[in-house]
Amino acid sequence: MSRFFNGLLHLRRGPWEMVATIIIAVGVFMLMQPFVIWAFTYSFIVTLIGTVMFIIVSHFPEDE
């Protein structure tokens, strides 16, 4: 776990791609659930933020 947080602090690709992927998955889940209207309302922006974040962090250096 310490390696994960160390990668986040040093802007390494692996941990940040995992965070971006989780944000995308949360956005898709928010889009597909039929119960909470505010989650459905903000699902597109959450998915978009995760996608843009993934594009940006794909340019970070690899893990050492």
C-alpha positions as CSV (number, residue, x, y, z in Angstrom):
1,M,0.0,0.0,0.0
2,S,2.9,2.3,0.7
3,R,4.2,1.8,-2.8
4,F,0.8,2.9,-4.2
5,F,0.8,6.2,-2.2
6,N,4.4,6.8,-3.0
7,G,3.5,6.4,-6.7
8,L,0.7,8.9,-6.3
9,L,3.0,11.5,-4.6
10,H,5.7,11.1,-7.3
11,L,3.2,11.3,-10.2
12,R,3.8,7.8,-11.6
13,R,1.6,6.3,-14.3
14,G,0.4,3.1,-12.6
15,P,-1.3,4.4,-9.5
16,W,-2.9,7.4,-11.3
17,E,-4.2,5.3,-14.1
18,M,-5.9,3.1,-11.5
19,V,-7.5,6.1,-9.8
20,A,-8.7,7.4,-13.2
21,T,-10.1,3.9,-14.1
22,I,-12.0,3.8,-10.8
23,I,-13.5,7.2,-11.5
24,I,-14.6,6.1,-14.9
25,A,-16.2,2.9,-13.4
26,V,-18.0,5.0,-10.8
27,G,-19.3,7.3,-13.5
28,V,-20.6,4.4,-15.5
29,F,-22.2,2.8,-12.4
30,M,-23.9,6.2,-11.7
31,L,-25.3,6.2,-15.3
32,M,-26.7,2.7,-15.0
33,Q,-28.4,2.8,-11.6
34,P,-32.1,3.7,-11.7
35,F,-32.6,4.8,-8.1
36,V,-30.8,8.1,-7.3
37,I,-31.5,10.9,-9.7
38,W,-28.6,13.2,-8.7
39,A,-26.2,10.3,-9.4
40,F,-27.6,9.9,-12.9
41,T,-27.5,13.7,-13.4
42,Y,-23.8,13.9,-12.6
43,S,-22.7,10.6,-14.2
44,F,-21.6,12.1,-17.5
45,I,-19.4,14.7,-15.9
46,V,-17.8,12.1,-13.6
47,T,-17.1,9.8,-16.6
48,L,-15.7,12.7,-18.6
49,I,-13.4,13.8,-15.7
50,G,-12.1,10.2,-15.4
51,T,-11.5,10.0,-19.1
52,V,-9.7,13.3,-19.4
53,M,-7.7,12.3,-16.3
54,F,-6.7,9.0,-17.9
55,I,-5.5,10.8,-21.0
56,I,-3.4,13.2,-19.0
57,V,-1.9,10.6,-16.7
58,S,-1.0,8.3,-19.6
59,H,1.8,10.8,-20.3
60,F,3.3,10.4,-16.8
61,P,6.5,8.4,-16.5
62,E,6.3,4.6,-15.8
63,D,6.8,3.1,-12.4
64,E,10.4,2.5,-11.4
